[in-house]
Amino acid sequence: MARKVDYLRLSITDLCNLRCRYCMGEDGVVKKQHREILSLEELEEMAQAAVSCGVKKIRLTGGEPLVRRGVVDLCRRLKAIDGVEELALTTNGVLLRDLAAPLRAAGVDRLNISLDSLDPAQYSRITRCGDLQQTLEGIAAAEAAGFRGIKLNAVLLRDYNAAEISEFVELTREKDYAVRFIELMPMAVCADWDQYLSAEAVLEAVPQLERIGGDGVAELYRVPGYCGTVGLIRPISHRFCADCNRIRITADGKLKPCLHSRSEIPLRGLHGGELREAILEGIAAKPERHFLQEKGVSDCRRDMNEIGG
């Protein structure tokens, strides 16, 4: 039986205001010319076509989507598409202090916020240039704007944040955060970076965590009596391909059926029935699973900032 694909991750820029070590090289992004990146109108047209193919949830990604001019207006337009049941956005939180309320007013339902350390020095080390206080202020602004069940994403890095696992879990004691630990994937700039840490380390660090179900590709846990949840996303130690219901469109207009495949279907310049058929082709081309364990590295040759995660 074919998987139901109803989730689109739509990258609206490959630019970012951070330089996270697992995402891009030390020199940052090789900037594309403006004409190489999809316009707001193209993004809306592709989203509409994807919804006509069965997509119900759209998540805006980057790079960092909040550096894209017109992002709030784009959110308003996407949420107005008939058939969109949920509009979400993934951000590093740096610009959220000023944009959280406008995003909420524009119809954004959920936020994922990258937070790889709770220690200012370590956060700066991981992001190469980030200020933890800016992200914490962004999280506070998101809560004040009415966002609930905020997902805080931490990529597990053995020598960088492994000692903070318990501290991350403590964030769920009083708030309904969904703290999610993500295994480092060997792709592009970090293909040979020896920082992988199995998500099993979370269960070892906090043995009182109890399994309560799942949410997409995440295994969900909770400490009894805590308000929030803990998610484990294990692309390496436990394949979740059978539960993957997403496709991706990159900021330069390529549809990726799988994050770890080189396969890309050009969408730019297509309209109407041709665009819809290309998207259906991408959905049909979604592979059964990735081969990270066997090959030790992703087949994808793009950095994460070019894909949207």
Secondary structure, 3 states (H helix, E strand, C coil): CCCCCCEEEEECCCCCCCCCCCCCCCCCCCCCCHHHCCCHHHHHHHHHHHHHCCCCEEEEECCCHHHCCCHHHHHHHHHCCCCCCEEEEEECCCCHHHHHHHHHHHCCCEEEEECCCCCHHHHHHHHCCCCHHHHHHHHHHHHHCCCCCCEEEEEECCCCCHHHHHHHHHCCCCCCCEEEEEECCCCHHHCCCCCCCCCHHHHHHCCCCEEEEEECCEEEEECCCCCCEEEEECCCCCCCHHHCCEEEECCCCEEECCCCCCCCEECCCCCHHHHHHHHHHHHHCCCCCCCHHHHCCCCCCCCHHHCCC
